[in-house]
Amino acid sequence: MARLVAEDIAVRFGTFEALRGVDLTAESGSFVTLLGPSGCGKTTLLNVIAGFLQPSRGRLAVDGKDITALPPEARDSAMCFQSYALFPHLSVADNIAFGPRQKRVARDETVRRVDGLVRQLGLVDHAGKLPNALSGGQQQRVALARALAVAPGLVLFDEPLSNLDAKLRDQVRNEIRALQRDVGFTAIYVTHDQAEALALSDMVCLMNKGVIEQKGAPRDIYFRPRTRFVADFIGAANLHRGKLCGGAMSTPLGVLHCCHEDGEDVEICWRPEAARLGGDLSGTVKAVAFQGAHVDVFVSAGPETVRLQVPGELNVSIGDTLQFSVPPEGVIALEASANA
Amino acid sequence: MRNAIRIGLLLAPGVGLVLAFMGAVLYRAVAQAFGLYDFSGTSDGLSLAHWQDVLTTKRFWRAFQWSAYIAASSAVIAVALAYPIALWLRKPFRGSLILSAMLKAPLLVPGLVAAFLLVNVISYHGFVNEFLVWAGVWAEPRRMQNDSNGFAIIGLQVWKQMPFAFLLLSGAVQAIPDPVLNAAQDLGAGKFARFRKIILPLTTKAMQAALVLIFIGAAGDFSFQTVAGPPSVNSMASYMASLQGSEGDWNGAAVVAVMLMALSLFGAIGLTALVQLITRTLGRLA
């Protein structure tokens, strides 16, 4: 287990700033996810942590030791690549044993680690096979076993599930989390899939345009987004901008109440599932999408359209007028984004 | 069975033609080596006498060793030089395209022209001697042309063949995905370990192909030997030409030709096995 501290990390490619002063702390044994849209800098940050990229500014430390200038081979980390990056000429067992051999781990210990990981990850029948004889899910497990075989303090995951189908993704995701808890390594996990981030993480760092826009526990990020970007990126959010006076904002749907300080130009948001049927807000149903347990209803009033998530039993049709309410504690005032 | 026949029939026009032409040449050379088809008109029928005549001469074995030495040295040096260049140019950088194009330029220069240019440079009154004498480094010109170690020929072969090895190796090196090399580095492999354990095994086939093709080309060299080689020794090709041209011994020349083919075949097999052995040994080292 290792505690990672990244301070003021910046990376510049020519005139483009890929990272702009990122601060991040991953506590020992925690599962930290770097989440964000394509090009936000999450893989760049992972590459800096792995040592494949040198930051143009900033400092990296693991357990208090400065590792900023260390090459990847000298760091106490191992990476699971998006493309698995297995060595095609080596068998599964040799792939897993590669790291311990490079780190000059004793032969008996290497064999013990390889046997243990092969058993733990269900690869016993495949140990002698070459990677190209395995399915995507099996290759991902080999990549994970290979990373864990060096017993690193820090395991870095670069979108490891993006090449798997939905069912396998769920399965391997659960396996990764269970293994992380069992073995106790610190994990830094890059993904652009918010569901994956929320399900796996102890801490989510939501990145946008080279900075961490918000970091915190998945529940905090979801229920207390600080900026419009976070609210919009994580889950679905209904957003309104206007004057907040006496804890109320007038919208085309009606008056929304919230527990925040008044202001002239305030942006507020609420989640679709916060809506309750019946109340002072109303609009015309523009679209309905039955999702089984719930129904997504899109309601319009004037120029604004909001999304409501209501129980599946509700029977509404397009063109109906729907009355609803949003409790004040479900309405969040947003800060202006540094990247706006 | 029916499928096999169908495939055979489909391949026959292409492969059959190649085999027929190759077979005709091979048959002719082998038959001549055993006394048939002597164009001087004195064919004495099937015989091993020409083998005995050629294989018992010192001149032949000297040519055989010389060609094997030139071919093996040229192949190994060309590949050894091409590897680091291919690795260096693996990732594009400013000017790498021009550099890569320049490295391939020798492929466009005919061997005889290259040998002639080299002679201009290293002859007794060539550029090097004239310059060094003018600069006061040497008091008088030195003899560098037709050196008895064959350095000039090996240099020419390497100059001419290295781009070819570079083409083959750079393709193989570039085909290794970055994440694979990054993964090796991430797991603790330094530069040399990455080369031994990842790059070398994944480019072995290209290296073997480069070694074999350069070896075969250099073993059959005629023009470099004629222009820049030492006068005291023949290459197999120049010996063959001399037997047939000056001495009119068609059958003896055919024996040399068959032995040249044998040298190419066994040299290629030997180099392939050697590469396999070296790759395995290096891969096993911690």
Chai-1 contact restraints between the chains, C-beta under 6 A:
chainA,res_idxA,chainB,res_idxB,connection_type,confidence,min_distance_angstrom,max_distance_angstrom,comment,restraint_id
A,F52,B,N182,contact,1.0,0.0,6.0,A-B,restraint_1
A,P72,B,Q185,contact,1.0,0.0,6.0,A-B,restraint_2
A,P72,B,D186,contact,1.0,0.0,6.0,A-B,restraint_3
A,E73,B,Q185,contact,1.0,0.0,6.0,A-B,restraint_4
A,E73,B,G188,contact,1.0,0.0,6.0,A-B,restraint_5
A,E73,B,G190,contact,1.0,0.0,6.0,A-B,restraint_6
A,A78,B,D186,contact,1.0,0.0,6.0,A-B,restraint_7
A,M79,B,D186,contact,1.0,0.0,6.0,A-B,restraint_8
A,F81,B,P179,contact,1.0,0.0,6.0,A-B,restraint_9
A,S83,B,P179,contact,1.0,0.0,6.0,A-B,restraint_10
A,A85,B,P179,contact,1.0,0.0,6.0,A-B,restraint_11
A,A85,B,V180,contact,1.0,0.0,6.0,A-B,restraint_12
A,A85,B,A183,contact,1.0,0.0,6.0,A-B,restraint_13
A,H89,B,P201,contact,1.0,0.0,6.0,A-B,restraint_14
A,H89,B,L202,contact,1.0,0.0,6.0,A-B,restraint_15
A,F98,B,L187,contact,1.0,0.0,6.0,A-B,restraint_16
A,G99,B,L187,contact,1.0,0.0,6.0,A-B,restraint_17
A,G99,B,G188,contact,1.0,0.0,6.0,A-B,restraint_18
A,Q102,B,L187,contact,1.0,0.0,6.0,A-B,restraint_19
A,Q102,B,G188,contact,1.0,0.0,6.0,A-B,restraint_20
A,Q102,B,A189,contact,1.0,0.0,6.0,A-B,restraint_21
A,K103,B,G188,contact,1.0,0.0,6.0,A-B,restraint_22
